[in-house]
Protein backbone atom coordinates (compact mmCIF):
# COMPACT_ATOMS: atom_id res chain seq x y z
CA UNK A 1 0.00 0.00 0.00
CA UNK A 2 1.34 3.42 -0.96
CA UNK A 3 1.71 5.90 1.88
CA UNK A 4 1.69 9.66 1.60
CA UNK A 5 4.70 11.80 2.53
CA UNK A 6 2.34 14.54 3.69
CA UNK A 7 0.99 12.64 6.71
CA UNK A 8 2.14 14.42 9.86
CA UNK A 9 3.69 11.95 12.28
CA UNK A 10 6.12 13.65 14.65
CA UNK A 11 4.68 17.05 15.57
CA UNK A 12 1.29 18.36 16.54
CA UNK A 13 0.74 21.08 13.90
CA UNK A 14 -3.05 21.01 14.15
CA UNK A 15 -3.19 22.28 17.72
CA UNK A 16 -2.80 25.99 17.11
CA UNK A 17 -1.75 26.59 13.52
CA UNK A 18 -3.84 29.12 11.64
CA UNK A 19 -4.93 28.38 8.10
CA UNK A 20 -5.24 30.92 5.34
CA UNK A 21 -8.01 29.48 3.21
CA UNK A 22 -11.45 31.02 3.72
CA UNK A 23 -10.96 31.43 7.44
CA UNK A 24 -10.23 27.74 7.46
CA UNK A 25 -12.00 27.20 10.66
CA UNK A 26 -9.54 29.06 12.90
CA UNK A 27 -7.96 26.81 15.47
CA UNK A 28 -8.90 23.15 15.23
CA UNK A 29 -7.10 22.09 18.37
CA UNK A 30 -9.96 19.99 19.68
CA UNK A 31 -10.83 17.15 17.31
CA UNK A 32 -14.41 16.55 18.35
CA UNK A 33 -16.02 13.11 18.12
CA UNK A 34 -17.89 14.11 14.97
CA UNK A 35 -14.55 14.66 13.24
CA UNK A 36 -14.22 10.91 12.96
CA UNK A 37 -16.45 8.85 10.64
CA UNK A 38 -18.88 6.38 12.12
CA UNK A 39 -21.03 3.94 10.21
CA UNK A 40 -24.30 5.56 9.21
CA UNK A 41 -23.24 9.00 10.42
CA UNK A 42 -22.54 11.78 7.92
CA UNK A 43 -21.88 15.28 9.26
CA UNK A 44 -21.59 18.26 6.97
CA UNK A 45 -18.08 18.41 5.60
CA UNK A 46 -16.40 21.40 3.99
CA UNK A 47 -13.57 20.47 1.64
CA UNK A 48 -10.44 22.58 1.20
CA UNK A 49 -10.82 25.09 -1.67
CA UNK A 50 -7.91 23.52 -3.57
CA UNK A 51 -9.81 20.21 -3.58
CA UNK A 52 -13.29 21.60 -4.15
CA UNK A 53 -14.88 20.53 -7.42
CA UNK A 54 -17.91 22.79 -7.03
CA UNK A 55 -16.55 25.05 -8.39
CA UNK A 56 -12.91 24.08 -9.11
CA UNK A 57 -10.27 26.31 -7.55
CA UNK A 58 -9.22 28.97 -10.10
CA UNK A 59 -5.58 28.87 -11.09
CA UNK A 60 -4.93 25.34 -9.81
CA UNK A 61 -3.28 23.08 -12.41
CA UNK A 62 -2.66 19.39 -11.72
CA UNK A 63 -1.92 17.06 -14.62
CA UNK A 64 -2.69 13.55 -13.36
CA UNK A 65 -0.92 11.98 -16.35
CA UNK A 66 2.38 13.77 -15.70
CA UNK A 67 5.44 11.56 -15.07
CA UNK A 68 6.01 13.53 -11.86
CA UNK A 69 3.79 14.62 -8.98
CA UNK A 70 3.43 18.32 -9.82
CA UNK A 71 0.36 20.15 -8.48
CA UNK A 72 0.78 23.75 -9.69
CA UNK A 73 -0.72 27.13 -8.94
CA UNK A 74 -0.79 29.89 -11.56
CA UNK A 75 0.80 33.14 -10.35
CA UNK A 76 0.09 35.26 -13.43
CA UNK A 77 1.82 36.18 -16.70
CA UNK A 78 1.78 32.54 -17.82
CA UNK A 79 3.86 31.43 -14.84
CA UNK A 80 3.12 28.65 -12.34
CA UNK A 81 4.72 27.35 -9.16
CA UNK A 82 4.44 24.09 -7.28
CA UNK A 83 2.13 24.09 -4.29
CA UNK A 84 4.09 24.80 -1.14
CA UNK A 85 4.60 22.33 1.71
CA UNK A 86 2.45 24.62 3.84
CA UNK A 87 -0.43 24.30 1.38
CA UNK A 88 0.00 20.54 1.00
CA UNK A 89 0.04 19.99 4.76
CA UNK A 90 -3.25 21.80 5.42
CA UNK A 91 -6.21 19.60 6.49
CA UNK A 92 -8.24 18.40 3.54
CA UNK A 93 -11.61 18.98 5.20
CA UNK A 94 -13.43 20.77 7.99
CA UNK A 95 -14.02 19.09 10.33
CA UNK A 96 -10.82 17.11 9.83
CA UNK A 97 -11.24 13.42 9.00
CA UNK A 98 -8.98 10.38 9.07
CA UNK A 99 -10.71 8.16 6.50
CA UNK A 100 -12.05 8.84 3.05
CA UNK A 101 -12.71 7.07 -0.23
CA UNK A 102 -12.42 8.64 -3.68
CA UNK A 103 -13.93 7.20 -6.87
CA UNK A 104 -14.05 8.25 -10.50
CA UNK A 105 -16.90 7.17 -12.79
CA UNK A 106 -14.44 5.91 -15.44
CA UNK A 107 -12.54 3.68 -13.01
CA UNK A 108 -15.04 2.59 -10.37
CA UNK A 109 -13.18 -0.72 -10.12
CA UNK A 110 -10.23 1.12 -8.53
CA UNK A 111 -11.46 3.18 -5.56
CA UNK A 112 -8.85 5.20 -3.70
CA UNK A 113 -9.00 4.54 0.05
CA UNK A 114 -7.25 6.83 2.51
CA UNK A 115 -7.12 5.49 6.05
CA UNK A 116 -4.37 6.88 8.24
CA UNK A 117 -2.52 4.64 10.68
CA UNK A 118 -1.48 5.91 14.11
CA UNK A 119 0.76 4.73 16.89
CA UNK A 120 -0.48 3.95 20.39
CA UNK A 121 0.55 7.34 21.77
CA UNK A 122 -1.43 9.22 19.12
CA UNK A 123 -4.48 7.05 19.72
CA UNK A 124 -4.33 7.44 23.51
CA UNK A 125 -3.65 11.18 23.48
CA UNK A 126 -6.19 12.09 20.80
CA UNK A 127 -3.55 13.81 18.65
CA UNK A 128 -4.19 11.93 15.43
CA UNK A 129 -3.38 14.27 12.51
CA UNK A 130 -6.08 14.38 9.82
CA UNK A 131 -5.89 13.70 6.11
CA UNK A 132 -4.19 16.63 4.39
CA UNK A 133 -4.43 18.27 0.96
CA UNK A 134 -1.13 16.62 0.07
CA UNK A 135 -2.39 13.19 1.16
CA UNK A 136 -5.39 13.47 -1.13
CA UNK A 137 -3.51 14.75 -4.19
CA UNK A 138 -0.60 12.34 -3.77
CA UNK A 139 -2.74 9.26 -3.24
CA UNK A 140 -4.92 10.11 -6.25
CA UNK A 141 -1.80 10.56 -8.37
CA UNK A 142 -0.13 7.37 -7.17
CA UNK A 143 -3.29 5.33 -7.68
CA UNK A 144 -3.60 6.57 -11.26
CA UNK A 145 0.09 5.76 -11.89
CA UNK A 146 -0.51 2.05 -11.31
CA UNK A 147 -0.22 -0.27 -14.29
CA UNK A 148 -3.21 -2.28 -15.39
CA UNK A 149 -3.15 -6.08 -15.48
CA UNK A 150 -3.59 -8.36 -18.48
CA UNK A 151 -7.04 -9.20 -17.16
CA UNK A 152 -7.96 -5.50 -17.03
CA UNK A 153 -6.90 -5.15 -20.66
CA UNK A 154 -8.90 -8.15 -21.85
CA UNK A 155 -12.05 -6.84 -20.16
CA UNK A 156 -12.08 -3.65 -22.24
CA UNK A 157 -14.61 -3.38 -25.03
CA UNK A 158 -13.29 -2.66 -28.52
CA UNK A 159 -14.35 0.98 -28.26
CA UNK A 160 -12.71 1.49 -24.86
CA UNK A 161 -9.67 -0.46 -26.02
CA UNK A 162 -9.05 2.05 -28.82
CA UNK A 163 -9.68 5.09 -26.59
CA UNK A 164 -7.39 3.85 -23.82
CA UNK A 165 -4.69 2.93 -26.36
CA UNK A 166 -4.79 6.44 -27.80
CA UNK A 167 -4.62 7.96 -24.30
CA UNK A 168 -1.61 5.75 -23.54
CA UNK A 169 0.30 6.91 -26.63
CA UNK A 170 -0.65 10.55 -26.07
CA UNK A 171 0.73 10.35 -22.54
CA UNK A 172 3.99 8.78 -23.73
CA UNK A 173 4.44 11.23 -26.61
CA UNK A 174 3.83 14.20 -24.29
CA UNK A 175 7.21 13.63 -22.59
CA UNK A 176 9.72 12.94 -25.40
CA UNK A 177 12.71 12.71 -23.03
CA UNK A 178 10.92 9.93 -21.10
CA UNK A 179 8.98 8.35 -23.95
CA UNK A 180 10.91 5.06 -23.94
CA UNK A 181 10.47 4.70 -20.18
CA UNK A 182 6.76 5.52 -20.30
CA UNK A 183 6.12 3.15 -23.21
CA UNK A 184 7.89 0.36 -21.32
CA UNK A 185 5.66 0.82 -18.29
CA UNK A 186 2.54 0.08 -20.30
CA UNK A 187 -1.05 1.26 -19.83
CA UNK A 188 -1.87 2.84 -16.49
CA UNK A 189 -5.09 3.61 -14.64
CA UNK A 190 -4.86 7.26 -15.73
CA UNK A 191 -5.21 6.23 -19.37
CA UNK A 192 -8.78 5.14 -18.62
CA UNK A 193 -9.62 8.82 -18.09
CA UNK A 194 -8.79 9.35 -21.78
CA UNK A 195 -8.48 13.08 -22.57
CA UNK A 196 -9.84 14.12 -19.16
CA UNK A 197 -6.67 13.80 -17.11
CA UNK A 198 -6.65 17.20 -15.38
CA UNK A 199 -7.70 17.29 -11.71
CA UNK A 200 -10.84 19.42 -11.29
CA UNK A 201 -11.68 18.71 -7.66
CA UNK A 202 -13.81 16.47 -5.47
CA UNK A 203 -17.58 16.42 -4.99
CA UNK A 204 -19.19 14.80 -1.97
CA UNK A 205 -20.84 11.45 -2.68
CA UNK A 206 -23.04 9.11 -0.67
CA UNK A 207 -21.34 7.60 2.38
CA UNK A 208 -21.06 3.86 2.87
CA UNK A 209 -19.26 1.61 5.33
CA UNK A 210 -18.13 4.44 7.59
CA UNK A 211 -16.05 6.24 4.93
CA UNK A 212 -16.49 9.77 3.69
CA UNK A 213 -17.00 9.26 -0.03
CA UNK A 214 -16.00 11.72 -2.73
CA UNK A 215 -16.26 11.74 -6.51
CA UNK A 216 -13.13 12.73 -8.41
CA UNK A 217 -13.83 15.23 -11.18
CA UNK A 218 -11.43 15.52 -14.12
CA UNK A 219 -11.44 17.69 -17.21
CA UNK A 220 -9.64 18.00 -20.52
CA UNK A 221 -6.47 20.10 -20.65
CA UNK A 222 -8.33 22.41 -23.05
CA UNK A 223 -10.13 23.88 -20.03
CA UNK A 224 -6.83 25.10 -18.56
C-alpha positions in Angstrom: 0.0 0.0 0.0 1.3 3.4 -1.0 1.7 5.9 1.9 1.7 9.7 1.6 4.7 11.8 2.5 2.3 14.5 3.7 1.0 12.6 6.7 2.1 14.4 9.9 3.7 11.9 12.3 6.1 13.7 14.7 4.7 17.0 15.6 1.3 18.4 16.5 0.7 21.1 13.9 -3.0 21.0 14.2 -3.2 22.3 17.7 -2.8 26.0 17.1 -1.7 26.6 13.5 -3.8 29.1 11.6 -4.9 28.4 8.1 -5.2 30.9 5.3 -8.0 29.5 3.2 -11.5 31.0 3.7 -11.0 31.4 7.4 -10.2 27.7 7.5 -12.0 27.2 10.7 -9.5 29.1 12.9 -8.0 26.8 15.5 -8.9 23.1 15.2 -7.1 22.1 18.4 -10.0 20.0 19.7 -10.8 17.2 17.3 -14.4 16.5 18.3 -16.0 13.1 18.1 -17.9 14.1 15.0 -14.6 14.7 13.2 -14.2 10.9 13.0 -16.4 8.8 10.6 -18.9 6.4 12.1 -21.0 3.9 10.2 -24.3 5.6 9.2 -23.2 9.0 10.4 -22.5 11.8 7.9 -21.9 15.3 9.3 -21.6 18.3 7.0 -18.1 18.4 5.6 -16.4 21.4 4.0 -13.6 20.5 1.6 -10.4 22.6 1.2 -10.8 25.1 -1.7 -7.9 23.5 -3.6 -9.8 20.2 -3.6 -13.3 21.6 -4.2 -14.9 20.5 -7.4 -17.9 22.8 -7.0 -16.5 25.0 -8.4 -12.9 24.1 -9.1 -10.3 26.3 -7.6 -9.2 29.0 -10.1 -5.6 28.9 -11.1 -4.9 25.3 -9.8 -3.3 23.1 -12.4 -2.7 19.4 -11.7 -1.9 17.1 -14.6 -2.7 13.6 -13.4 -0.9 12.0 -16.4 2.4 13.8 -15.7 5.4 11.6 -15.1 6.0 13.5 -11.9 3.8 14.6 -9.0 3.4 18.3 -9.8 0.4 20.2 -8.5 0.8 23.7 -9.7 -0.7 27.1 -8.9 -0.8 29.9 -11.6 0.8 33.1 -10.4 0.1 35.3 -13.4 1.8 36.2 -16.7 1.8 32.5 -17.8 3.9 31.4 -14.8 3.1 28.7 -12.3 4.7 27.4 -9.2 4.4 24.1 -7.3 2.1 24.1 -4.3 4.1 24.8 -1.1 4.6 22.3 1.7 2.5 24.6 3.8 -0.4 24.3 1.4 0.0 20.5 1.0 0.0 20.0 4.8 -3.3 21.8 5.4 -6.2 19.6 6.5 -8.2 18.4 3.5 -11.6 19.0 5.2 -13.4 20.8 8.0 -14.0 19.1 10.3 -10.8 17.1 9.8 -11.2 13.4 9.0 -9.0 10.4 9.1 -10.7 8.2 6.5 -12.1 8.8 3.0 -12.7 7.1 -0.2 -12.4 8.6 -3.7 -13.9 7.2 -6.9 -14.1 8.2 -10.5 -16.9 7.2 -12.8 -14.4 5.9 -15.4 -12.5 3.7 -13.0 -15.0 2.6 -10.4 -13.2 -0.7 -10.1 -10.2 1.1 -8.5 -11.5 3.2 -5.6 -8.8 5.2 -3.7 -9.0 4.5 0.1 -7.2 6.8 2.5 -7.1 5.5 6.0 -4.4 6.9 8.2 -2.5 4.6 10.7 -1.5 5.9 14.1 0.8 4.7 16.9 -0.5 3.9 20.4 0.6 7.3 21.8 -1.4 9.2 19.1 -4.5 7.0 19.7 -4.3 7.4 23.5 -3.6 11.2 23.5 -6.2 12.1 20.8 -3.5 13.8 18.7 -4.2 11.9 15.4 -3.4 14.3 12.5 -6.1 14.4 9.8 -5.9 13.7 6.1 -4.2 16.6 4.4 -4.4 18.3 1.0 -1.1 16.6 0.1 -2.4 13.2 1.2 -5.4 13.5 -1.1 -3.5 14.8 -4.2 -0.6 12.3 -3.8 -2.7 9.3 -3.2 -4.9 10.1 -6.3 -1.8 10.6 -8.4 -0.1 7.4 -7.2 -3.3 5.3 -7.7 -3.6 6.6 -11.3 0.1 5.8 -11.9 -0.5 2.1 -11.3 -0.2 -0.3 -14.3 -3.2 -2.3 -15.4 -3.2 -6.1 -15.5 -3.6 -8.4 -18.5 -7.0 -9.2 -17.2 -8.0 -5.5 -17.0 -6.9 -5.1 -20.7 -8.9 -8.1 -21.9 -12.1 -6.8 -20.2 -12.1 -3.6 -22.2 -14.6 -3.4 -25.0 -13.3 -2.7 -28.5 -14.4 1.0 -28.3 -12.7 1.5 -24.9 -9.7 -0.5 -26.0 -9.0 2.0 -28.8 -9.7 5.1 -26.6 -7.4 3.8 -23.8 -4.7 2.9 -26.4 -4.8 6.4 -27.8 -4.6 8.0 -24.3 -1.6 5.8 -23.5 0.3 6.9 -26.6 -0.7 10.5 -26.1 0.7 10.4 -22.5 4.0 8.8 -23.7 4.4 11.2 -26.6 3.8 14.2 -24.3 7.2 13.6 -22.6 9.7 12.9 -25.4 12.7 12.7 -23.0 10.9 9.9 -21.1 9.0 8.3 -23.9 10.9 5.1 -23.9 10.5 4.7 -20.2 6.8 5.5 -20.3 6.1 3.1 -23.2 7.9 0.4 -21.3 5.7 0.8 -18.3 2.5 0.1 -20.3 -1.1 1.3 -19.8 -1.9 2.8 -16.5 -5.1 3.6 -14.6 -4.9 7.3 -15.7 -5.2 6.2 -19.4 -8.8 5.1 -18.6 -9.6 8.8 -18.1 -8.8 9.3 -21.8 -8.5 13.1 -22.6 -9.8 14.1 -19.2 -6.7 13.8 -17.1 -6.7 17.2 -15.4 -7.7 17.3 -11.7 -10.8 19.4 -11.3 -11.7 18.7 -7.7 -13.8 16.5 -5.5 -17.6 16.4 -5.0 -19.2 14.8 -2.0 -20.8 11.5 -2.7 -23.0 9.1 -0.7 -21.3 7.6 2.4 -21.1 3.9 2.9 -19.3 1.6 5.3 -18.1 4.4 7.6 -16.0 6.2 4.9 -16.5 9.8 3.7 -17.0 9.3 0.0 -16.0 11.7 -2.7 -16.3 11.7 -6.5 -13.1 12.7 -8.4 -13.8 15.2 -11.2 -11.4 15.5 -14.1 -11.4 17.7 -17.2 -9.6 18.0 -20.5 -6.5 20.1 -20.7 -8.3 22.4 -23.1 -10.1 23.9 -20.0 -6.8 25.1 -18.6 
